[in-house]
Amino acid sequence: FGSQLRLKVEPFVGPGAAPFSSKTQSDDDEEDEEFQNLPEDVLYLDGCYRAMGLALTVVDPQKFNFSEWYMSELSQFLQRPPGQNMAVRLLQSRALWVISRVVRNFTAWSPELRFRLLSDASYSMKSPDLIVALNATLTLCMIVARITMEREDKITSAAYEQQRQIIREERNNSTNAEHLSRHSQMMNQIALQQQKIRAIMSSNSCNDPNDISYGITDDLISHIFESCFHLLQNLGTVETKVYIFNLLKGLVVFLGVGDRLAPHLPTLVKTIPGVWSNLQFRQDERLGGEQRLQKSIVDLVSRIIHVSGPVALKNPDVASILQPMLLLITDPSSPTISYLLDETISLWTEVLVASASLGDADRSTSIVTDLSKSVLGDFEVGLITRLFQFLQPDAEPHRSSPVLDLYLVLGGPLLLQQYGGQLLEVLSRLVQPKTLAVVASSLEIILTLYPGPGSSLFMPLLQQFVQIIFDNEVVVRQLKQRHQQMMQHGRVHRVGSNSNLEDTEPTPLDGKLIKLMSTLLCRAVLHDPRNVAVLCRNDPETERQLIELWLDMDNRRNIAFVLSGFSIEMPDSLEVRLPHSLVLLEALTQRHPVALSSVASIVAVTISVMTQKESQTSQA
């Protein structure tokens, strides 16, 4: 039916059809009149294509030869010169919509069809009809996202194998202490392997007919970039610009860390300031489109830095974007905090990682003292001091904590020397049930990488951990007693029941968090056995209770499992069990009365931990 209609429609859309005049294109009334006067067969064909697009999402691809239909029919419309009559523009827009409906099958199509689709869509981006151009942009966005997703899956699998190999080498060649101190080095090795894999795939995939990205040549990429920049100059609404920046983001991610992005980077970064400077930055429901465009632009800059690394920070054009952007979005008093926080954290993270690779002799100096100079030029702004404002209890600190973790990992001991007091003050304010996990996570990094200065500087927090653990023990005991009483009276069902215990106040802390806090106490004591007395504020009774708690930690079950009725719970990881067993052996060495009275239990725990460690080593 569609083929018969196409034969009828051909005289109206043939090469000889006269294009619209500029007056007709700019006059909405005349365009509407032209649309209403379209031949009936053209509208029938448009409806037929729409029906095909809807059907193709549910029809088995094996039962319909989309490739043959596209090559012989749809592609013919898309390859016609832009600027022809309304019938051509209508059918071009519909053809692009049909492609967007079947992008999910892109990976199953032949290399020839994929190349034709990409070429036709990129050609349509330069259509003078903005509806056709935007439909082409959306279609390319979906295609690039599909390609990138499949490539990222391959990269992740390959990187995971590299990560496992590095971990195996670390376990076989290092003691536990060496393994912990080289944590940062391992992270850099893994990141380097990922970059190498991306570079290899990015440089070779466009020439491999069996690869999903075959056909996306440098010429095609250049054409798409040019079309994006051309469209941006002609778009007046903010919402439509979001489509262009989404496509640019996809292209940046697709091009990876190879050299394929470099030729387009200068033009790309010079396009951003003009759009960014014309936006309104305030919290207003009426500015939803502008806020979405701000998100897209910040995300695009993050992707550029992620792909280009330190090269981007040395680029004057990129620096000209980062300076005003970071100064605005990292300002705690800026209205963008309410809707740009996630994008701000992402950009901040990428800048930190890139700054760590600037090539300075001392990495920590680069991160702590030279970051503002390398990124913000002459502006006297310390980004880390702004970070402390993001870590307030009422500012959702868990969203900003990844930036703090990066500072701790990359900043080195110099960071603790310069900002340790402020950091202690900030983390002390977060010692609350809802934000305690942020404190524990930060202290875990500090005590792993800098056990000496870390345990000394943050001893007040560790002392608070002792009291928190003891208070939680009281709550857990009360819950268990009440649970047993209610079980005896038949008032509590097991799995799947709605127990009244869920409403009991106060609520116990998560068992994993308690064990992490206890592990941190163990690490402080393992660094200096005298810390056990300091942790307990020189109270012998508190010291006795703490060692008894460590002794019983290996047998503890999560209160959630107890109350739910589950009888099986996964054993603790070696990272939790090993420090506890070592600290018990240390207590035995110090001839602590509690340890001396529990020699058999300590030996049993030690043997169990050693067995688990040997098992993991053999599996690795």
N, C-alpha and C positions, 0 to 999 in steps of 0.2 A: 504493500500500500504506500509506504514511504517512497519507494523508488518511482512508482507511478506519479506521485505528487511532485517529486523532484523534477521529472520531465516537464510537468505542467508549469512549475515555478521558474524553470531555467530562463525563459524569456524575460522575466522580471528582474533577475539577478545576474544576468549574463555580463560579459565584459563590456558590452556596449552601453550599459545603463549609465545614465548621466549622474554624476555625484551631486550631492546637495551643495547649494551655495552657502557661503559663510553666514548669510542672513538667516537662512532656514535653520542651520545648526544652532544658532544662538537664540532663536525665537521659540520659546516653549509652545506657544499657541500654534504656530505653523507646524512644529514637529508633531504635536498631538493630532492635528488635522491630517498630516501625512500618514500617521500610524492608522488612523481610522479609515483611510482610503486605501490601505494595503489590499491587494487581491485576496480573495477568500482562500485560494489554494495556498498562499504563503502562510496564513494563519493556521490552516489545517496541518501543513508540514511542521510548523513550530509545535503544535499540539502533539503531533506524532512523535517528534523527537523528545518532548517532555515525557510522554508515556514510556518511551524506550528507556530514558534515564531512570525513571522510577522502577521499571521492571528489572533493569540490569542489577539492581542491588539485591534481588532475591532469586534471580534465575541462575542456575548452574552455569558457570563460565564455559563448561565443556559442551553445552547444548546450543551455544550461540557464538558465532565467529565474529567477535567484536573487532578483531584486527582487520579482517577483510572489509567490514562495514565502514570502519573509520577511514581506512586508506582510500576506499573508492568513493566515499561520500562526504563525511564530515570534514576531512582534511581539505577537500576541494574548496569548501566555503571559507575555511580559516586562511587559506593561502591567497585568497583574492585580495587585490590592493585595497588598503584601508581608505575610507572616505567615500565609498559608494553609497547607494541609496539605502533607505530604511530597511528594505527587505534583507539586504546583505548583512547589515548590522544586527538585525534581529536574529537571524539564523547563526551568525558568528557567536553572538552571546549565548544562544541556546546550545551550540556545539560545545563551547567551553564548559557550560554547566553540566552537560552529559559527561564530559571527561572527569569533572570533580566528583561525580557520583560513583565512578568505578576506579578511583585511584587506589583503593584497597587491593585491587588485582594487579597493581603496577609491577610487582616483583615477578609475576607469572608471565608477563608479556615478553615477546621477542625483543632482542636488542634493536631491531629495525623500527618496531612500533614505538618503543620507548623514546628513541631518538626523534622520530617524527612528531610525537606528542610534545616533547620539550621544544623543538624548533617552532612548531606552530603556535604554542602558547607564548613563547618569547616574542615571536613576530607580532602577535596580536596585542602585546603590551604597548606598542607604539601607535595603536589605532587612535584616530582623533575622537572617536566616540568613547567617552570616559567609562561608560557602562561596560563596553567590550574590554577596554584596557584593565579595569578593575576585576572583571571576571577572570581575565588571563592571569592577573596577579594572584588572586585567590587560588586558582588552579595550580600555579607554580608553587605557591606556599605549601599546598597539600602534597605535591609530588616531592619537593625537597625534604619536607618533614618525614615522608615515608622512607626516602632513601637514607636520610640521616639516622632514623631509628634503627634500620637494619644494620647499617655500618656500625653504629654505637654498640649494638648487641654483639657483633663480632669482636669489636675492640675490647669490650668488657670481658668476654670469654678469654681472649688472648691475654689481657692484662691480669686476669685472675690467676691464670696459669703461671705467669711471671711472678705474681705476688706469692703464690704457694712455694715456688722454687726459692725465692729470697728467704722466706720464713724457714724453709727446711735448712738452708745453708746457715742461717743465724742460729738455729737450735743445735745443729751439729758442731758448729765451730766456736760457740761462745758459752760462757757460763751465764747463769741467770742475771747476775748483776751487769755483765757486759751487754746482755740483750736489752735490758731496760735502758741503759745509758745510750744505746745506739738506736733508740726508737726513732728519733728525728731523721737519722741517716737512712733508715729503712724506708720511711715515707718518701724521701727524695728519690730513692732508687726506683720505687714503684711508679712514682709520677714520671720519671724519666723513661721508663719502659713504655708507659702509656703514650707518651709523646712520640717515641720512636715508631710505635705501631701505627699511630694516626698519620704520621708523616709518610710512611711506606704506603699505606692504603690510599692516602690522598694523592700521591704522585703517580700511582700505577693504575688505579681503578678505572679511570676514564678511558684507558686503552685496552681494557680487558673485556671482550664481548660477553663473558660469563658473569661479569660483575654488574650489580644493580645500577651503578652510577655510570655505566658505559654510555658514551655519547655526550656527557656533560663536559665538553671540551673548553679550553681557555677562551676560544672565540665565542662560544655560546654564553659562558659566564660573563664575558665583557659586554655582550649584547644585553643580557638581563640587567646588569648594573646600570648601563646607559639608559635603559628603559625606565628603571626605577628613578633615576635622577631626573629624567625628563618628566615623568609623571608628577613628581613632587612639586615641580615648578607650576604645574597646571591644576593642582588640587587646591580647593579652597576650604574644604571642611576638614576638621581635625580627625573625625572618625575614619575617613578614607586614607589619611596619611598613616594611620595605625597599620593598615594592610601592607603598605610599602615597607615600613620598618620591620614588620613580622617576616616579610620575605627576605629582607636584608639580614636579619638575625639567622634565618635558616641557611642562607648562603655562607655566612661567616662560619657557622658550625660545620657545614658540609666541607668547606675548603680545608679545614683542619689546620695543622701547624706546618704544613709544607710551604713552599714558596708561591703557591697559587694565589694567595690573598694579597701578597705584597704589591703587585701592580695596581690593585684597586684601592688600597688602603688610603693613599693621599686624598683621592676624590671623595671617598666614603666619609672620612673624618671631617673634611671641610664642609660637607653638607649638613652635619649635625648642628653646629652652633646657630645657624640661621633659624632653624626650626625651634631649637631649645629656647632661644632668647625671646621668642614671640609668645611663649606660653605663660599662662597665669598660674602662679603657685599659691593656692590657698584652698582651704577645706570648704568646699561648696558643692552641694548635690548637683547644681546646674553645670558643673565643670567636669562631669564624668568622662566625657570624651577626651578632654585635655589631660586628665589624670591617667587615662589608659595610654595616651601617647607618651606621657612622661615615663611611665613604666616601661614601655617598649624601647624608648631611647636609652634609659639607664641600663636596661637589660642588654641592648646592643653593644654599648660601651663595655660592659662586663664580658661579653663574648669576645670582643676584639682583644681585650687584655688577656683573656684566658687562652686564646689561640696564639697571640703574638708574644706574650710574656714580657720579659724586660725590654725587648725591642720596642714595644708600644710605649713604655714609659720614657724611653729616650727620644721618641718621635715628638718634635715640637707641636705638630698638629694635634696629636693625641693629648699632649699636656695642656694645650689650650682648651680642650674640652673638660679634662679632669679638674682643672683648677676651679672654675666656677661651679661645676657640678658637685664636687666633693664638699666645697665650702658651704653649699646650700643644703644638701641632703643629710650631711652629718651634723648640722647645727641642731642641738636639742630643742631650740625654740622655733625651728622652722615648721610651718604647717605641713610640709611634706612627710613628716614623721608619721602622721596618722594613716597615710595610704601608700607610702613608698618604703616602709621599713624593710621588707623582705628584699627588695631590689637594692636598697642601700647596703644591707649586710652582704649581699652577693658581690657587689662591686668592691666593697671594702676588702672582702676576702681575696678577690683576685688581685687587687693592688698590693696587698701584703705579700702574697705568694710571688708575684712578679718582682717586688722590691727585694725579696730575699735572694734573687738571682742576678742582681745588678753587677756582680763581679767585684764587690768590695772585699778587701782582705779580711775584714771582720764582719761576719754576717749580722751579728747582734747590733753592731754599731749602725749598720745600714737600716735595720728595722726600727731601732729605738730612737736614734738621734737624727738620722738623715732622711727618714721617710718623708717628713713634711717638706724638706728641701728638694728632694728628687721629684716629688709629685706635685707639690703646691708652689714650687718656685720660691719667690721672695715672701710669700705670705707666712707670717709667724703664727702658725696654728699647729698645735700638737694633737694629732688625731687620737692618740691613746687617751689623752685627758678628756676628750669628747666621749670616748667610749664609756668612761665611768658614769656619764650621765644616762647612757642607754641601759645601764645595769642597775637601775633603781627598782625597788620591789614592785612599784606600781607601773612599770614600763615594760612588762613581759620580758624579763631578762633572759629567759631561755632562748629567745629568738636572736639575741645579740651575743650569746655565749660562744658560738663558733669563732667569732672574731677574737675574743679574749683568748680562746684556746690557741689560736694561731700566734698571737703575740707571745704567749708563754712558750710555745714550742720553738719559734724562730728567734725570739728576742734574747735568749740566753741569760746568764746570770746578771748581765748589765741591766736588764729590765727590772729584776728584783731590787737591785741596788738603787735605781732611780725612782721607781714607782711602787716599791714594796709596801710602804706605809699607806699610800692611798688605796692600793689594792686590798690591803687588810681591812681598811675602813669600809670599802665598798662591799666586800664579801661578808663582813660582819652584819651589815644591814640585811643581807639575804638569808640569814639563818632563821628561816621561817618554814613551816611545813610545805608550802607551795613552791618555794624557791630553793630549798635545801639541796636538791639534786644538782643545781648549777654550782653551788659551793663545793660539793663533793667532787664533781667532775673537774673543776679547776685545780683543787688540791691534789687530785690524783696525778695530773700532769706535773705539778710542781714537785711533789715528793718523788716521782719517778725520775725526773730529769735533774733536779737540784735538791737531793735529800738533805744535805747539810744546812744550807741557808734556808731552805723551805721549811723544815721542821722547827727551826729556831724562830723564824720570823712569824710563822702562822700557828705557833703553839697555842695562843688564845682560842683559835678556832677549833683546834684539836681537843682542847680541854672542854669546850662546849659539846663536841661530839660525844665525849664520855658521858656527860650528863644526859644528853639526848637519848643515847642508847639505853641507859639505865631507866629513864622515864618511860621509854617505849616498852621495856621489859615488863614494867608494872601494868601497862595497858594491855599487853598481850596476855599476861597471866589472868587478868580480870575477864577478858573475853573468853579464854579457854574455860575458866570456871563456870561462867554463865552458860557457855555452850554445853558443857557436860550436864549441868543441872536441867537445862531445857531438853536435852536428849533423854534424860531419865524419865521425864514427864511426857515424852512423845510429842513435844511441841515443835521440834525442828526436823525437817526432812533433809535428806542429803542432797545429792546433785540435782540442780534444776529447781529447787524450792526457793521461795521468797522468804528469807530468814529475817526476823526482826533485828538480828545482830548488825545488819547493814546500817541501821540508823543509830547505833550505839555511839555515844560521845564519851571521850575523845576517840578519834580514829587512829589506829596504829599506822606507823610508817611502812612503806613497802619493804618487804624482806630483803630484796636485792640492794636497796639503798642502805639499809642497816649493815649488811655484810660488807659493802664497799667502805662505809665509814669505819667499821672495825678493822678492815684491811689497811686503811690509811694509818690508823693508830699503830698497827703492827710494824708498818714500814718505818715510822718514826722511832720506835723502840729498837728495831734492828739496826738503824743507823747509829744509835747511841743508847745502850741499855739503861743509862741513867734517866732517859726520858720517861720511863714508866712511872717513876716517882713524880716527875714534873707533870705528867698528864693527870695524875690523881691528886695534884696539889699537896703532895707529901702526906697524904692521909692513908695510913696502912690498911684501914678497912676498905676504902675505895679501891686500893691496889689489889687486895685479895679478891674483891668482887669482879674486877676487870679480868684477872687471870682465870678465874672460874668461868667467866663468860667465854673467854677464848677457848678454854678447854672444852666447853660444851658446844661451841659454834659448829663443829663438824657434824653434830647430830641434830641441829636445829632444822625445823621445817617452816616453810612460809605459813604465816597465820591464815592466808587466803586458802591454802590447801587444806589446812586443818578444818576450817569452818565449812568448806565445800564438800567435805567427805572423801576427797581423793586419797587413795592409799599410796600412790606412787608419785614421787617427785624427782625430777632430774637432779643428779648430784651437782655440787658446786664445781666451778671450773678450777683449774690448777692455779690460776691467778689469785683466787680467793683462798684456797686451801694451803698453798705453799707458804705464804707469809705467816699464817696462823701456826702452822706446824713448826716453823723456824723460831717464832717468838716463844713458843712453849719450850723448845729445846734450850733457848737462851735462859728462860726462867729456871729451867732445871740446872743449867750451868751455874747460875747465880744462887742455887740452893734455896730457892723460894719455898716456903713451907707448903703452899698449895701444890706446887709442881712436884715436890718430894713425896707428897701423899698420893700422887696420881701418876707414878712412873709408868705403870702398865698401860694406862690410857694414852699417855703421850707417845710411847713406843708404838702402840697400835696405829695411832693417827699418822705417825711418821712413816711407818711401813706402807700404809695405804696410799699416802701421797707419793712416795717413791715409786710404787707400782704404777700409779696413774701417769707419772712423768715418763717412766720407761715405756709405757704403752703408747703415749703420744709420740715419743721420739721414734719408736719403731714404725708407727703408722706414717710419720712424715718421711 
